Amino acid sequence: MSRGRNFEAQNPTSLTAQAKQRDLALDVLRVGAILLVFCFHFPKFQGEPVFGAVARFGWMGVDLFFVLSGYLIGAQILNALQRDDFSFKRFYRSRFLRTLPIYLSVLTVYFLWPDFRERPEMSPLWKFLTFTQNFDLGSSAFSHAWSLSIEEQFYLICPALLLGAWQMRRRSVSFGLFVILLFAGLVYRHFAWTAFSALSQPQTKWDLYLRWIYFPTWGRLDGLTIGVGIAAVRTLLPSVWAKAGAMRTWIFTAGALVVAAAVLLFVDRLSWAATVFGFPLLSFGFGLILIAVARSGAGVSKMPAPVAYGVARKAVSGLAILSYSFYLIHKQVIHAVIENLPVANSRAEHLALGGLSFCASTIAALFMYQLIEKPFLKLRMRFER
């Protein structure tokens, strides 16, 4: 056994060892999502449209994260149900050991060190601790944790829903639940839109859009629902999933076109069509792309050797592993970089600040992984033996 393999065997939580266990194709999507989010947030501290259209629509990275989370968590639960060894205790222990330590650590710093915040105002602590921060949320520090609130709420209800549908042994029940969740989102967003669309003040309309449409759970379940639906097809309909392999290129192309259509729809984010249909359309497009890359055999083995096995793979998988910490910390790091460096006066200087902020966020995420995530990952592995 080589020295590298010895190290990985002795250090299973190292980034190198973790990267070799991952699906590179899904990691590419994760990295794409975190890049979109970063490009969306960075100009807000600069006041300059540094990344152009990517910055304008970078918020869509969160929707890609939702689809990925729904798919991965749905597959985890359904695979366990198929093996007849699903355990609520094991599921919640694994999830909470994955998400809570780093989240609570960042939250603690926010409340004990006000200068750390990217904004002076902040939601009450109890909202963060109960994962209800995404309700009635305005512009405040650590506001980007709203998506974590939705995911934690999803973790609470998804296992029970899937277990109930599984025990009924009827695919029509599962399909009906899928349709109901998507349709309920359409109905809710329609009535919420009619409530604020007639207002004349643009800023008031935008604030209500964020509070009633963008942040609340009941308006944003499309991505998670579609992700779980994809996991169900893969687990319960293997013949359909197998056929997707032969159509991978067409599915990816269709997904890209659907995402492009969603982008065009969201040019006017406050329109009725964008508000009601935009999120499910975007999630459906991301879902098709996910199917194309997640299809068996569409991962590392189908990628060019320099990408699949070289430095690029380590970089992509490494950043994907750090994406959770990166997401939690990047806005504060951007704020710190911009506050402590000279004001940028040219596009080149703005881009340099962006690159520096990205590198600093990655270093901060790596530090958090080593200090906080890694010990709890070891604990998770111990429980899973």
C-alpha positions in Angstrom: 0.0 0.0 0.0 1.4 3.5 -0.9 2.1 6.2 1.6 -0.9 8.1 0.3 -3.3 5.2 0.9 -1.8 4.5 4.3 -2.5 8.2 5.2 -6.1 8.0 3.9 -6.7 4.7 5.8 -5.4 6.2 9.0 -7.2 9.6 8.4 -10.6 8.8 6.9 -11.8 12.3 7.7 -9.0 14.1 5.8 -10.1 16.1 2.7 -8.1 13.7 0.5 -9.8 10.6 1.9 -13.2 12.2 1.8 -12.8 13.4 -1.8 -12.1 9.9 -3.1 -15.4 8.6 -1.6 -17.5 11.3 -3.3 -19.4 11.5 -6.6 -17.4 14.0 -8.7 -20.4 14.8 -10.9 -22.5 15.9 -8.0 -19.6 17.8 -6.5 -19.4 19.8 -9.7 -23.0 20.9 -9.1 -22.2 21.8 -5.5 -19.3 23.9 -6.6 -21.5 25.6 -9.2 -24.1 26.4 -6.6 -21.6 27.9 -4.2 -20.0 30.0 -6.9 -23.4 31.3 -7.9 -24.2 32.3 -4.3 -20.8 33.9 -3.9 -21.1 35.9 -7.1 -24.6 37.0 -6.0 -23.5 38.3 -2.5 -20.1 39.9 -3.3 -21.4 42.9 -5.3 -23.8 43.7 -2.5 -20.8 44.8 -0.4 -19.1 46.5 -3.3 -22.0 48.4 -4.8 -20.7 47.4 -8.3 -22.1 44.8 -10.8 -18.8 43.0 -10.8 -20.0 39.6 -12.1 -22.7 40.9 -14.4 -25.7 38.6 -15.1 -24.1 35.8 -12.9 -24.4 38.1 -9.9 -27.9 39.1 -10.8 -29.2 35.5 -11.0 -26.7 34.0 -8.5 -29.4 33.6 -5.9 -30.4 30.5 -8.0 -27.5 28.7 -6.5 -29.6 28.2 -3.4 -32.3 26.5 -5.5 -29.7 24.1 -6.9 -28.6 23.3 -3.3 -32.3 22.6 -2.5 -32.6 20.1 -5.4 -29.3 18.4 -4.4 -30.4 18.2 -0.7 -33.7 16.7 -1.6 -32.1 14.1 -3.9 -29.4 13.1 -1.4 -31.6 13.0 1.7 -34.4 11.3 -0.2 -32.1 8.7 -1.5 -30.6 8.1 1.9 -34.1 7.5 3.5 -35.5 5.5 0.6 -32.4 3.2 0.4 -32.7 2.5 4.1 -36.4 1.8 3.8 -35.7 -0.6 0.9 -33.2 -2.4 3.1 -35.7 -2.4 5.9 -33.3 -0.8 8.4 -34.4 2.8 8.5 -34.1 4.4 11.9 -35.3 7.8 12.9 -32.7 8.0 15.6 -29.8 7.2 13.3 -31.1 9.6 10.6 -31.5 12.6 12.9 -28.3 11.8 14.8 -26.4 11.8 11.5 -28.1 14.9 10.2 -27.6 17.0 13.3 -24.0 15.9 13.8 -23.5 17.1 10.2 -25.3 20.4 10.3 -25.6 21.7 13.9 -22.0 22.0 15.2 -20.7 24.4 12.6 -24.0 26.3 12.4 -24.1 26.8 16.2 -20.4 27.8 16.2 -20.9 30.5 13.6 -24.1 31.6 15.4 -22.2 31.9 18.7 -19.6 34.2 17.1 -22.3 36.3 15.6 -23.9 37.0 18.9 -20.8 37.3 21.1 -18.8 39.4 18.6 -21.0 42.1 17.0 -18.2 43.5 14.9 -18.1 40.1 13.1 -21.5 40.9 11.6 -21.9 42.1 8.1 -25.0 44.2 9.3 -25.6 45.7 12.7 -29.2 44.4 13.1 -30.0 40.7 13.6 -33.0 38.4 14.1 -33.6 37.2 17.7 -31.5 34.3 18.9 -34.6 32.1 19.4 -35.4 32.2 15.7 -32.0 30.8 14.8 -32.2 28.2 17.5 -35.7 27.0 16.4 -34.8 27.3 12.7 -37.7 29.7 12.1 -35.5 32.6 11.1 -36.9 32.4 7.5 -40.3 33.6 8.6 -40.9 37.4 8.5 -37.2 37.9 7.6 -35.9 41.3 6.5 -32.4 42.6 5.8 -30.2 41.6 8.7 -26.9 39.9 9.7 -26.7 36.1 9.0 -29.8 36.4 6.9 -28.4 33.8 4.5 -29.1 31.2 7.1 -32.7 31.3 6.0 -32.1 28.4 3.6 -30.6 26.3 6.5 -33.9 26.9 8.4 -35.9 25.4 5.5 -33.5 22.4 5.2 -33.7 21.7 8.9 -37.5 21.8 8.7 -37.3 19.5 5.7 -35.2 17.1 7.7 -37.9 17.0 10.4 -40.9 16.2 8.1 -39.4 14.3 5.2 -38.6 11.0 6.9 -42.2 10.7 8.3 -43.7 11.5 5.0 -41.6 9.0 3.1 -42.1 6.3 5.7 -45.9 6.8 5.6 -46.0 6.6 1.8 -43.7 3.6 1.9 -45.9 1.7 4.3 -48.9 2.2 2.1 -47.1 0.4 -0.7 -48.9 2.4 -3.3 -47.0 4.5 -5.8 -50.1 6.6 -6.4 -49.9 7.8 -2.8 -46.3 8.9 -3.3 -47.1 10.6 -6.6 -50.1 12.3 -5.2 -48.0 13.7 -2.3 -45.5 14.9 -4.8 -48.1 16.7 -6.8 -49.9 18.1 -3.8 -46.7 19.7 -2.4 -45.9 21.3 -5.8 -49.5 22.5 -6.4 -49.8 23.9 -2.8 -46.7 26.1 -3.5 -48.3 27.4 -6.7 -51.5 28.2 -4.9 -49.8 29.9 -2.0 -47.6 32.0 -4.2 -50.5 33.1 -6.3 -52.5 34.4 -3.4 -49.5 36.0 -1.8 -48.7 37.7 -5.1 -52.3 39.1 -5.4 -51.9 40.5 -1.8 -49.0 42.8 -2.6 -49.0 43.2 -6.4 -51.4 46.1 -6.3 -49.2 48.2 -4.0 -47.7 51.3 -5.7 -44.4 51.6 -3.7 -41.7 49.4 -5.4 -39.7 49.0 -2.2 -42.7 47.9 -0.2 -43.6 45.3 -2.9 -40.0 44.0 -2.9 -39.9 43.7 0.9 -43.2 41.8 0.9 -42.1 39.6 -1.9 -39.1 38.5 0.2 -41.1 38.1 3.4 -44.1 36.3 1.9 -42.6 34.5 -1.1 -38.9 34.1 -1.2 -38.0 33.2 2.4 -41.0 31.3 3.9 -40.9 27.5 3.7 -44.3 27.0 2.1 -43.2 29.1 -0.9 -39.9 27.4 -1.4 -40.4 23.6 -1.2 -40.2 23.0 -5.0 -36.5 22.2 -5.1 -36.5 19.9 -2.2 -39.7 18.1 -3.4 -38.3 17.7 -6.9 -35.0 16.4 -5.5 -36.8 13.8 -3.4 -38.9 12.8 -6.5 -35.7 12.1 -8.5 -34.4 10.0 -5.6 -37.7 8.1 -5.6 -37.4 7.4 -9.4 -33.9 6.1 -8.9 -34.8 3.9 -6.0 -38.2 2.6 -6.9 -38.2 2.7 -10.7 -34.8 1.3 -11.7 -35.9 0.5 -15.2 -36.9 4.1 -15.8 -33.6 5.3 -14.3 -31.7 2.9 -16.5 -33.3 4.3 -19.6 -32.3 7.8 -18.6 -28.7 6.7 -19.1 -29.1 6.4 -22.9 -30.7 9.8 -23.0 -28.3 11.6 -20.7 -27.2 14.2 -23.3 -30.7 15.0 -24.2 -31.8 15.3 -20.6 -28.9 17.6 -19.8 -29.7 19.8 -22.8 -33.4 19.9 -21.8 -32.4 20.9 -18.3 -30.1 23.7 -19.5 -32.9 25.0 -21.7 -35.5 24.9 -18.9 -33.0 26.8 -16.6 -32.5 29.4 -19.3 -36.3 29.8 -19.6 -36.5 30.3 -15.8 -33.7 32.9 -16.0 -35.7 34.8 -18.7 -38.9 34.5 -16.5 -37.0 35.9 -13.5 -35.9 39.0 -15.4 -39.0 40.6 -13.8 -39.0 38.8 -10.4 -42.1 40.5 -9.2 -44.3 39.4 -12.1 -47.1 36.9 -11.6 -45.5 34.3 -13.9 -42.1 34.5 -12.2 -43.6 34.5 -8.7 -46.0 31.6 -9.2 -44.1 29.4 -11.7 -40.5 30.5 -11.6 -39.3 28.4 -8.7 -40.8 25.0 -9.8 -39.6 25.7 -13.4 -36.0 26.5 -12.2 -36.0 23.5 -9.9 -37.3 21.2 -12.7 -34.5 22.4 -14.9 -31.9 21.8 -12.2 -33.5 18.4 -11.6 -33.0 17.4 -15.2 -29.4 18.4 -15.0 -29.0 16.4 -11.8 -30.5 13.3 -13.5 -28.1 13.7 -16.4 -25.0 13.8 -14.1 -26.2 11.5 -11.4 -27.2 8.6 -13.8 -25.2 5.5 -13.0 -21.9 5.7 -15.0 -22.2 9.5 -15.5 -19.7 10.2 -12.8 -15.9 10.0 -12.6 -15.5 7.1 -15.0 -17.0 9.1 -17.8 -14.9 12.2 -17.3 -11.6 13.0 -18.9 -8.7 11.6 -16.9 -7.2 15.0 -16.1 -10.5 16.1 -14.6 -11.4 12.8 -12.9 -8.1 12.0 -11.4 -5.9 15.1 -11.4 -5.6 18.3 -9.4 -8.9 19.5 -10.8 -10.8 16.7 -9.1 -9.1 17.4 -5.7 -10.0 21.1 -6.1 -13.6 20.4 -7.0 -14.2 17.8 -4.4 -12.4 19.7 -1.7 -14.5 22.9 -2.3 -17.6 20.8 -2.4 -16.7 19.3 1.0 -16.1 22.8 2.3 -19.3 24.2 0.7 -21.4 24.1 3.9 -18.8 26.0 6.0 -18.1 28.3 3.0 -21.8 29.2 2.7 -22.1 30.0 6.4 -19.0 32.2 6.6 -18.6 33.8 3.1 -20.6 37.0 3.7 -18.7 37.8 6.9 -15.4 37.2 5.1 -16.4 39.4 2.2 -17.4 42.2 4.7 -14.1 41.9 6.5 -12.0 42.0 3.3 -13.7 45.0 1.9 -13.7 46.9 5.2 -10.0 46.4 5.8 -8.6 47.0 2.3 -8.5 50.2 0.1 -11.6 51.0 -1.9 -11.5 49.5 -5.4 -11.7 52.1 -8.2 -11.5 49.9 -11.3 -13.1 46.8 -12.6 -9.8 45.0 -12.3 -9.5 46.0 -8.6 -13.1 44.9 -8.0 -12.4 41.5 -9.5 -9.2 41.3 -7.5 -11.1 41.9 -4.3 -13.6 39.3 -5.4 -10.9 36.7 -5.9 -9.2 37.6 -2.6 -12.6 37.3 -0.8 -13.2 33.9 -2.4 -9.8 32.6 -1.4 -10.2 34.0 2.1 -13.6 32.4 2.4 -12.2 29.1 1.3 -9.4 29.3 3.9 -11.9 30.2 6.6 -14.0 27.3 5.6 -11.0 24.9 5.7 -10.1 26.1 9.2 -13.7 25.5 10.3 -13.7 22.1 8.7 -10.5 21.1 10.5 -11.5 22.6 13.9 -15.2 21.8 14.0 -16.6 19.6 11.2 -13.8 17.0 11.2 -14.2 16.0 14.9 -17.9 15.6 14.5 -17.4 13.7 11.3 -15.3 11.2 13.2 -18.1 10.9 15.8 -20.6 10.2 13.0 -18.3 7.5 11.6 -18.0 5.9 15.0 -21.8 5.7 15.4 -22.2 4.3 11.8 -19.8 1.4 12.4 
